[in-house]
Amino acid sequence: MPTTDPDAPLSPHSSPSIFNWILGFLLVGMAWGLTTPFMRRAAANAPTIAHPSVEDPKNSWIWRKVLGVFWGIVDTVRRPSYAVPFLLNVTGSVWFFLLIGKAELSLTVPITNSLAFLFTVVGEWWAEGKVISRDTWIGMTLVLAGIALCVQSKSI
């Protein structure tokens, strides 16, 4: 009968491979970084929809503001051009919390946030056609070097 002792040592096969860690970090970075420019574009291009309750003078100023925020969120999230990238972004957050439960925190946070920055630059190029300048390429290279240094320092 197998043991269910929580203090029993884990088998060598229970730890994910380095490929799985890299894939996890990349997926989180992509989910956070690539979706941000698409969400920004969708929010900026959102049409203004009139809601009579927001303009009704019978409602208090605070209630009109609350309704304005509520309808602004509802109208934005209703559109697939915003909702799909938003759901992918939130999925990245779920993957991140799964990663920090298993990986070393001092590596997971800087790696995923750095990769999110890199993928945001790529996403801006893809979604908005922004040109990636030479200085940005240098910065992205330095970020990758920093990630490599973090990983190398933990493996010694």
Residue frames as qw, qx, qy, qz and C-alpha x, y, z in Angstrom:
[[0.000, 0.889, 0.457, 0.000, 0.00, 0.00, 0.00],
 [0.410, 0.529, -0.045, 0.741, 1.46, 3.42, -0.95],
 [0.350, -0.412, -0.465, 0.701, 2.32, 5.87, 1.80],
 [0.052, 0.834, 0.374, 0.403, 0.40, 9.10, 2.15],
 [0.540, -0.591, -0.185, 0.570, 2.87, 10.68, 4.55],
 [0.281, 0.952, 0.094, 0.079, 3.19, 14.37, 3.59],
 [0.290, -0.843, 0.428, 0.150, 6.75, 14.41, 4.95],
 [0.856, 0.035, 0.446, 0.258, 7.84, 11.52, 2.74],
 [0.198, -0.485, 0.435, 0.732, 10.53, 12.51, 0.22],
 [0.650, 0.600, 0.026, -0.466, 9.33, 13.26, -3.29],
 [0.847, 0.133, 0.422, 0.294, 10.30, 10.92, -6.07],
 [0.326, -0.346, 0.358, 0.804, 12.84, 12.27, -8.57],
 [0.149, 0.353, 0.707, 0.595, 10.13, 12.29, -11.22],
 [0.080, -0.785, -0.584, 0.192, 7.88, 14.69, -9.29],
 [0.163, -0.674, 0.070, 0.717, 9.96, 17.78, -10.11],
 [0.630, 0.746, 0.178, -0.123, 9.21, 19.36, -13.49],
 [0.759, 0.131, 0.214, 0.600, 11.96, 19.37, -16.10],
 [0.237, -0.429, 0.076, 0.868, 13.88, 22.52, -16.99],
 [0.019, 0.227, 0.645, 0.729, 11.94, 22.56, -20.27],
 [0.242, -0.684, -0.680, -0.103, 8.66, 22.78, -18.32],
 [0.320, -0.658, -0.242, 0.637, 9.99, 25.67, -16.19],
 [0.175, -0.193, 0.364, 0.894, 11.13, 27.58, -19.28],
 [0.092, -0.411, -0.731, -0.536, 7.82, 26.91, -21.01],
 [0.289, -0.722, -0.595, 0.202, 5.91, 28.08, -17.92],
 [0.271, -0.556, -0.040, 0.784, 7.92, 31.30, -17.64],
 [0.090, -0.011, 0.544, 0.834, 7.50, 31.98, -21.37],
 [0.136, -0.551, -0.764, -0.306, 3.75, 31.34, -21.27],
 [0.264, -0.754, -0.431, 0.419, 3.25, 33.76, -18.37],
 [0.237, -0.431, 0.191, 0.849, 5.42, 36.41, -20.02],
 [0.023, 0.176, 0.679, 0.712, 3.57, 36.01, -23.30],
 [0.179, -0.656, -0.729, -0.078, 0.13, 36.04, -21.65],
 [0.255, -0.760, -0.272, 0.532, 0.96, 39.24, -19.78],
 [0.238, -0.465, 0.290, 0.802, 3.05, 41.03, -22.37],
 [0.116, 0.140, 0.722, 0.668, 1.49, 40.21, -25.71],
 [0.065, -0.660, -0.741, -0.104, -2.06, 40.91, -24.56],
 [0.215, -0.621, -0.285, 0.698, -1.45, 44.35, -23.03],
 [0.017, -0.244, 0.340, 0.908, -1.10, 46.30, -26.32],
 [0.165, -0.315, -0.796, -0.491, -4.19, 44.58, -27.74],
 [0.241, -0.661, -0.660, 0.263, -6.24, 45.47, -24.64],
 [0.165, -0.513, -0.062, 0.840, -4.99, 49.07, -24.78],
 [0.044, 0.023, -0.570, -0.820, -5.91, 49.37, -28.47],
 [0.222, -0.476, -0.814, -0.247, -9.37, 47.87, -27.86],
 [0.247, -0.665, -0.512, 0.484, -10.03, 50.18, -24.91],
 [0.122, -0.402, 0.133, 0.898, -8.85, 53.26, -26.81],
 [0.160, -0.026, -0.639, -0.752, -11.03, 52.40, -29.81],
 [0.009, 0.427, 0.874, -0.232, -14.11, 51.64, -27.73],
 [0.092, -0.513, -0.406, -0.751, -17.19, 53.48, -28.97],
 [0.132, -0.013, 0.509, -0.850, -19.02, 55.67, -26.50],
 [0.273, -0.425, -0.810, -0.297, -22.42, 54.21, -25.71],
 [0.270, -0.379, 0.146, -0.873, -25.02, 56.47, -24.13],
 [0.360, -0.343, -0.849, 0.179, -26.70, 55.19, -20.99],
 [0.228, -0.710, -0.255, -0.616, -29.59, 57.37, -19.81],
 [0.700, -0.645, -0.291, 0.095, -29.10, 56.47, -16.14],
 [0.646, -0.110, -0.086, 0.750, -25.61, 57.99, -16.22],
 [0.132, 0.280, 0.149, 0.939, -26.95, 61.37, -17.38],
 [0.365, -0.680, -0.580, -0.260, -30.17, 61.37, -15.34],
 [0.045, 0.521, -0.311, 0.794, -30.09, 64.47, -13.09],
 [0.746, -0.509, -0.088, -0.421, -32.40, 62.69, -10.62],
 [0.909, -0.134, -0.260, 0.298, -29.45, 60.48, -9.67],
 [0.424, -0.858, 0.139, 0.253, -26.84, 61.85, -7.29],
 [0.302, 0.826, -0.467, -0.095, -23.45, 62.90, -8.63],
 [0.317, -0.452, 0.832, -0.059, -21.75, 59.93, -6.93],
 [0.721, 0.218, 0.636, -0.167, -24.32, 57.45, -8.26],
 [0.633, 0.754, -0.037, -0.172, -23.88, 58.85, -11.82],
 [0.092, 0.736, -0.670, -0.033, -20.09, 58.37, -11.49],
 [0.515, -0.193, 0.825, -0.131, -20.53, 54.80, -10.21],
 [0.746, 0.479, 0.422, -0.189, -22.90, 54.02, -13.07],
 [0.437, 0.831, -0.298, -0.170, -20.49, 55.61, -15.56],
 [0.122, -0.560, 0.819, 0.005, -17.63, 53.40, -14.36],
 [0.639, 0.070, 0.739, -0.201, -19.87, 50.32, -14.31],
 [0.717, 0.627, 0.243, -0.182, -21.16, 50.85, -17.86],
 [0.246, 0.816, -0.501, -0.149, -17.68, 51.73, -19.09],
 [0.304, -0.372, 0.877, -0.026, -16.36, 48.39, -17.82],
 [0.672, 0.295, 0.647, -0.208, -19.37, 46.43, -19.11],
 [0.599, 0.764, 0.006, -0.242, -19.23, 48.05, -22.56],
 [0.129, 0.730, -0.661, -0.118, -15.50, 47.39, -22.84],
 [0.370, -0.247, 0.891, -0.087, -15.56, 43.78, -21.64],
 [0.726, 0.412, 0.429, -0.346, -18.50, 42.94, -23.91],
 [0.570, 0.733, -0.283, -0.239, -16.36, 43.44, -26.98],
 [0.981, -0.004, 0.068, 0.182, -14.30, 40.40, -28.08],
 [0.541, 0.660, -0.219, 0.473, -11.41, 42.65, -29.16],
 [0.175, -0.662, 0.479, -0.550, -10.92, 43.43, -25.46],
 [0.838, -0.337, 0.235, -0.359, -12.38, 40.36, -23.75],
 [0.959, 0.199, -0.160, 0.120, -10.22, 37.75, -25.52],
 [0.467, 0.513, -0.455, 0.558, -6.85, 39.38, -24.69],
 [0.400, -0.570, 0.360, -0.621, -8.12, 40.12, -21.19],
 [0.948, -0.204, 0.085, -0.230, -9.01, 36.47, -20.58],
 [0.841, 0.322, -0.281, 0.333, -5.61, 35.38, -21.89],
 [0.121, 0.627, -0.420, 0.645, -3.95, 37.91, -19.58],
 [0.659, -0.465, 0.305, -0.506, -5.88, 36.61, -16.57],
 [0.993, 0.045, -0.113, 0.000, -4.97, 33.05, -17.57],
 [0.551, 0.509, -0.423, 0.508, -1.32, 34.13, -17.38],
 [0.292, -0.582, 0.424, -0.629, -1.93, 35.25, -13.81],
 [0.928, -0.222, 0.120, -0.273, -3.31, 31.81, -12.95],
 [0.880, 0.296, -0.254, 0.271, -0.23, 30.19, -14.51],
 [0.182, 0.644, -0.437, 0.601, 1.96, 32.59, -12.52],
 [0.584, -0.504, 0.373, -0.515, 0.38, 31.57, -9.23],
 [0.999, -0.002, -0.006, -0.042, 0.85, 27.92, -10.15],
 [0.666, 0.501, -0.339, 0.436, 4.51, 28.63, -10.89],
 [0.059, -0.645, 0.457, -0.609, 5.22, 30.48, -7.65],
 [0.844, -0.369, 0.186, -0.343, 3.80, 27.53, -5.77],
 [0.982, 0.040, 0.074, 0.170, 6.51, 25.28, -7.21],
 [0.643, 0.498, -0.115, 0.570, 9.41, 27.45, -8.41],
 [0.485, -0.317, -0.304, 0.756, 11.77, 29.63, -6.44],
 [0.050, 0.905, 0.386, -0.169, 10.15, 32.99, -5.82],
 [0.232, -0.760, 0.233, 0.561, 13.35, 35.00, -6.29],
 [0.254, -0.113, 0.722, 0.634, 13.59, 33.63, -9.85],
 [0.211, 0.555, 0.791, 0.147, 9.93, 33.41, -10.84],
 [0.041, 0.878, 0.320, -0.354, 9.01, 37.05, -10.22],
 [0.072, -0.695, 0.333, 0.633, 11.91, 38.75, -12.04],
 [0.252, -0.040, 0.827, 0.500, 11.87, 36.28, -14.92],
 [0.208, 0.611, 0.758, 0.101, 8.14, 36.51, -15.61],
 [0.033, 0.892, 0.204, -0.401, 8.03, 40.29, -15.24],
 [0.177, -0.556, 0.505, 0.636, 11.08, 40.73, -17.47],
 [0.242, 0.161, 0.856, 0.428, 9.62, 38.44, -20.10],
 [0.173, 0.775, 0.588, -0.154, 6.33, 40.35, -19.90],
 [0.026, -0.800, 0.139, 0.583, 8.28, 43.54, -20.72],
 [0.199, -0.283, 0.738, 0.580, 9.96, 41.86, -23.69],
 [0.194, 0.400, 0.863, 0.242, 6.68, 40.48, -25.00],
 [0.112, 0.824, 0.368, -0.416, 4.98, 43.87, -24.52],
 [0.040, -0.613, 0.412, 0.673, 7.54, 45.39, -26.88],
 [0.124, 0.014, 0.885, 0.448, 6.85, 42.62, -29.40],
 [0.146, 0.614, 0.766, -0.120, 3.09, 43.06, -28.89],
 [0.093, 0.786, 0.088, -0.604, 3.31, 46.80, -29.56],
 [0.038, -0.378, 0.667, 0.641, 5.17, 46.05, -32.79],
 [0.089, 0.231, 0.939, 0.240, 2.53, 43.46, -33.75],
 [0.062, 0.690, 0.691, -0.207, -0.65, 45.28, -32.63],
 [0.040, 0.910, 0.163, -0.380, 0.29, 48.88, -33.30],
 [0.715, 0.601, 0.075, 0.349, 3.11, 48.65, -35.82],
 [0.275, -0.932, 0.224, 0.074, 5.54, 50.45, -33.51],
 [0.670, 0.561, -0.419, 0.248, 9.14, 50.36, -34.63],
 [0.815, -0.528, -0.047, 0.236, 11.54, 48.79, -32.15],
 [0.173, 0.935, -0.293, 0.095, 14.43, 51.23, -31.83],
 [0.633, 0.396, -0.569, 0.344, 18.08, 50.34, -31.46],
 [0.125, -0.437, 0.576, -0.680, 18.04, 51.45, -27.81],
 [0.815, -0.165, 0.182, -0.525, 15.05, 49.21, -27.12],
 [0.905, 0.232, -0.355, 0.016, 16.86, 46.25, -28.71],
 [0.338, 0.445, -0.624, 0.546, 19.87, 46.98, -26.49],
 [0.448, -0.344, 0.442, -0.697, 17.60, 47.18, -23.44],
 [0.933, -0.011, -0.049, -0.357, 15.89, 43.90, -24.34],
 [0.748, 0.339, -0.517, 0.241, 19.30, 42.24, -24.72],
 [0.050, 0.429, -0.608, 0.666, 20.35, 43.55, -21.31],
 [0.721, -0.234, 0.233, -0.609, 17.11, 42.24, -19.79],
 [0.952, 0.127, -0.259, -0.101, 17.82, 38.79, -21.22],
 [0.499, 0.413, -0.591, 0.481, 21.38, 38.99, -19.86],
 [0.307, -0.408, 0.475, -0.716, 19.96, 39.91, -16.46],
 [0.906, -0.106, 0.019, -0.409, 17.61, 36.92, -16.53],
 [0.842, 0.275, -0.433, 0.168, 20.56, 34.68, -17.41],
 [0.187, 0.464, -0.589, 0.635, 22.58, 36.10, -14.50],
 [0.615, -0.328, 0.314, -0.645, 19.70, 35.50, -12.07],
 [0.972, 0.037, -0.124, -0.198, 19.35, 31.90, -13.21],
 [0.677, 0.404, -0.499, 0.360, 23.11, 31.34, -13.18],
 [0.073, -0.509, 0.541, -0.666, 23.47, 32.77, -9.66],
 [0.770, -0.247, 0.267, -0.525, 20.83, 30.39, -8.33],
 [0.962, 0.174, -0.195, -0.077, 22.38, 27.34, -9.97],
 [0.362, 0.578, -0.620, 0.388, 25.80, 27.73, -8.34]]
